[in-house]
Amino acid sequence: NVGLDKIIFGKGTQLLIEAS
């Protein structure tokens, strides 16, 4: 499911940004 992949990727990116 592309939509779900985008949500997961978006959350992962957000976590990386917050961690940096």
N, CA, C and O atoms as a Tripos MOL2 file, in Angstrom:
@<TRIPOS>MOLECULE
protein
   80    79    20     0     0
PROTEIN
NO_CHARGES

@<TRIPOS>ATOM
      1 N           0.8470   -1.2000    0.0000 N.3       1 ASN1
      2 CA          0.0000    0.0000    0.0000 C.3       1 ASN1
      3 C           0.8810    1.2470    0.0000 C.2       1 ASN1
      4 O           1.5760    1.5170    0.9790 O.2       1 ASN1
      5 N           0.8520    1.9920   -1.0770 N.am      2 VAL2
      6 CA          1.7120    3.1700   -1.2180 C.3       2 VAL2
      7 C           1.3780    4.2180   -0.1680 C.2       2 VAL2
      8 O           2.2770    4.8420    0.3950 O.2       2 VAL2
      9 N           0.0900    4.4150    0.1010 N.am      3 GLY3
     10 CA         -0.3260    5.4110    1.0910 C.3       3 GLY3
     11 C           0.2670    5.1060    2.4570 C.2       3 GLY3
     12 O           0.7680    5.9990    3.1400 O.2       3 GLY3
     13 N           0.2060    3.8240    2.8560 N.am      4 LEU4
     14 CA          0.7340    3.4310    4.1630 C.3       4 LEU4
     15 C           2.2490    3.6190    4.1950 C.2       4 LEU4
     16 O           2.8060    4.0590    5.2010 O.2       4 LEU4
     17 N           2.9120    3.2820    3.0860 N.am      5 ASP5
     18 CA          4.3680    3.4490    3.0100 C.3       5 ASP5
     19 C           4.7500    4.9210    3.1900 C.2       5 ASP5
     20 O           5.7380    5.2410    3.8500 O.2       5 ASP5
     21 N           3.9550    5.8030    2.5960 N.am      6 LYS6
     22 CA          4.2530    7.2380    2.7050 C.3       6 LYS6
     23 C           4.0780    7.7090    4.1410 C.2       6 LYS6
     24 O           4.8520    8.5300    4.6340 O.2       6 LYS6
     25 N           3.0430    7.1780    4.8150 N.am      7 ILE7
     26 CA          2.8130    7.5610    6.2170 C.3       7 ILE7
     27 C           3.9810    7.0950    7.0790 C.2       7 ILE7
     28 O           4.4900    7.8500    7.9070 O.2       7 ILE7
     29 N           4.4030    5.8410    6.8770 N.am      8 ILE8
     30 CA          5.5140    5.2850    7.6640 C.3       8 ILE8
     31 C           6.7950    6.0740    7.3800 C.2       8 ILE8
     32 O           7.5390    6.4150    8.3000 O.2       8 ILE8
     33 N           7.0450    6.3590    6.0970 N.am      9 PHE9
     34 CA          8.2440    7.1000    5.7220 C.3       9 PHE9
     35 C           8.2090    8.5030    6.3210 C.2       9 PHE9
     36 O           9.2220    9.0060    6.8060 O.2       9 PHE9
     37 N           7.0450    9.1230    6.2820 N.am     10 GLY10
     38 CA          6.9010   10.4760    6.8300 C.3      10 GLY10
     39 C           7.1810   10.4960    8.3240 C.2      10 GLY10
     40 O           7.8630   11.3930    8.8190 O.2      10 GLY10
     41 N           6.6500    9.4980    9.0540 N.am     11 LYS11
     42 CA          6.8830    9.4450   10.4940 C.3      11 LYS11
     43 C           8.3630    9.2020   10.7800 C.2      11 LYS11
     44 O           8.9200    9.7960   11.7040 O.2      11 LYS11
     45 N           9.0000    8.3410   10.0030 N.am     12 GLY12
     46 CA         10.4190    8.0470   10.1860 C.3      12 GLY12
     47 C          11.2670    9.2900    9.9540 C.2      12 GLY12
     48 O          12.2130    9.5570   10.6950 O.2      12 GLY12
     49 N          10.9160   10.0460    8.9160 N.am     13 THR13
     50 CA         11.6490   11.2720    8.6110 C.3      13 THR13
     51 C          11.4730   12.2880    9.7280 C.2      13 THR13
     52 O          12.4210   12.9710   10.1150 O.2      13 THR13
     53 N          10.2460   12.3840   10.2470 N.am     14 GLN14
     54 CA          9.9660   13.3390   11.3310 C.3      14 GLN14
     55 C          10.8030   12.9850   12.5590 C.2      14 GLN14
     56 O          11.3420   13.8710   13.2230 O.2      14 GLN14
     57 N          10.9110   11.6820   12.8620 N.am     15 LEU15
     58 CA         11.6920   11.2620   14.0250 C.3      15 LEU15
     59 C          13.1630   11.6120   13.8340 C.2      15 LEU15
     60 O          13.8290   12.0390   14.7770 O.2      15 LEU15
     61 N          13.6700   11.4330   12.6190 N.am     16 LEU16
     62 CA         15.0700   11.7540   12.3520 C.3      16 LEU16
     63 C          15.3160   13.2480   12.5170 C.2      16 LEU16
     64 O          16.3400   13.6570   13.0640 O.2      16 LEU16
     65 N          14.3740   14.0630   12.0410 N.am     17 ILE17
     66 CA         14.5290   15.5170   12.1430 C.3      17 ILE17
     67 C          14.4970   15.9400   13.6110 C.2      17 ILE17
     68 O          15.2930   16.7780   14.0350 O.2      17 ILE17
     69 N          13.5810   15.3610   14.3840 N.am     18 GLU18
     70 CA         13.4680   15.7310   15.7910 C.3      18 GLU18
     71 C          14.6890   15.2720   16.5880 C.2      18 GLU18
     72 O          15.0770   15.9140   17.5630 O.2      18 GLU18
     73 N          15.2900   14.1570   16.1670 N.am     19 ALA19
     74 CA         16.4230   13.5970   16.9040 C.3      19 ALA19
     75 C          17.7070   14.3910   16.6290 C.2      19 ALA19
     76 O          18.6330   14.3830   17.4390 O.2      19 ALA19
     77 N          17.7520   15.0700   15.4870 N.am     20 SER20
     78 CA         18.9830   15.7720   15.1280 C.3      20 SER20
     79 C          19.0820   17.1390   15.8030 C.2      20 SER20
     80 O          20.0620   17.8570   15.6030 O.2      20 SER20
@<TRIPOS>BOND
     1     1     2 1
     2     2     3 1
     3     3     4 2
     4     3     5 am
     5     5     6 1
     6     6     7 1
     7     7     8 2
     8     7     9 am
     9     9    10 1
    10    10    11 1
    11    11    12 2
    12    11    13 am
    13    13    14 1
    14    14    15 1
    15    15    16 2
    16    15    17 am
    17    17    18 1
    18    18    19 1
    19    19    20 2
    20    19    21 am
    21    21    22 1
    22    22    23 1
    23    23    24 2
    24    23    25 am
    25    25    26 1
    26    26    27 1
    27    27    28 2
    28    27    29 am
    29    29    30 1
    30    30    31 1
    31    31    32 2
    32    31    33 am
    33    33    34 1
    34    34    35 1
    35    35    36 2
    36    35    37 am
    37    37    38 1
    38    38    39 1
    39    39    40 2
    40    39    41 am
    41    41    42 1
    42    42    43 1
    43    43    44 2
    44    43    45 am
    45    45    46 1
    46    46    47 1
    47    47    48 2
    48    47    49 am
    49    49    50 1
    50    50    51 1
    51    51    52 2
    52    51    53 am
    53    53    54 1
    54    54    55 1
    55    55    56 2
    56    55    57 am
    57    57    58 1
    58    58    59 1
    59    59    60 2
    60    59    61 am
    61    61    62 1
    62    62    63 1
    63    63    64 2
    64    63    65 am
    65    65    66 1
    66    66    67 1
    67    67    68 2
    68    67    69 am
    69    69    70 1
    70    70    71 1
    71    71    72 2
    72    71    73 am
    73    73    74 1
    74    74    75 1
    75    75    76 2
    76    75    77 am
    77    77    78 1
    78    78    79 1
    79    79    80 2
@<TRIPOS>SUBSTRUCTURE
     1 ASN1         2 RESIDUE 1 A ASN
     2 VAL2         6 RESIDUE 1 A VAL
     3 GLY3        10 RESIDUE 1 A GLY
     4 LEU4        14 RESIDUE 1 A LEU
     5 ASP5        18 RESIDUE 1 A ASP
     6 LYS6        22 RESIDUE 1 A LYS
     7 ILE7        26 RESIDUE 1 A ILE
     8 ILE8        30 RESIDUE 1 A ILE
     9 PHE9        34 RESIDUE 1 A PHE
    10 GLY10       38 RESIDUE 1 A GLY
    11 LYS11       42 RESIDUE 1 A LYS
    12 GLY12       46 RESIDUE 1 A GLY
    13 THR13       50 RESIDUE 1 A THR
    14 GLN14       54 RESIDUE 1 A GLN
    15 LEU15       58 RESIDUE 1 A LEU
    16 LEU16       62 RESIDUE 1 A LEU
    17 ILE17       66 RESIDUE 1 A ILE
    18 GLU18       70 RESIDUE 1 A GLU
    19 ALA19       74 RESIDUE 1 A ALA
    20 SER20       78 RESIDUE 1 A SER
